[in-house]
Amino acid sequence: MHFGAEEFVLFGFVLFVALLIYLGAHKTIGGMLDARIDKVKQELAEAERLRKEAADVLDDYKRKAAEAEKDAAAIVEQARQEAEHLARETEQRMAEFVTRRTKQAEQKIAMAEAQAAADVRAAAADAAVRAAEQVMRQDVKGAAASDLLAKGIAEMKQRLN
């Protein structure tokens, strides 16, 4: 029997494999592969945990963003209501102010009219007294004229006051 190079390579390979099995290399290689598998599983579990954590953070952010948007809308609504209330209050105060100032002006006008009427009456009374005095001086002479004049002046003063 004649062995060729291929047979020697085959025989050397079988002998090498048998030696590896005998020395327990397959257990070492299997253990290394198992360790590598466990490491990959741990990395996948860690990646899944991180993905879930990132999803939770994203959901939390979205919830907070929605809450902040709702709060902002509430603040804007409250500001709008306060502005409307302030506008109504200002309008009411303005109307009250105008009414008050109108009444004051009317009172001042009425007082001025009353004063003017009193001044006109006083001027008319003075003119009437002077006219009566002149008429009496021309028509009535003596002590009777003085009595009549004093009596008329006193009566006129009493009527005016």
Long-range contacts (C-beta under 8 A, 24 or more apart in sequence): 121-160, 122-160, 125-156, 125-159, 125-160, 128-156, 129-153, 129-156
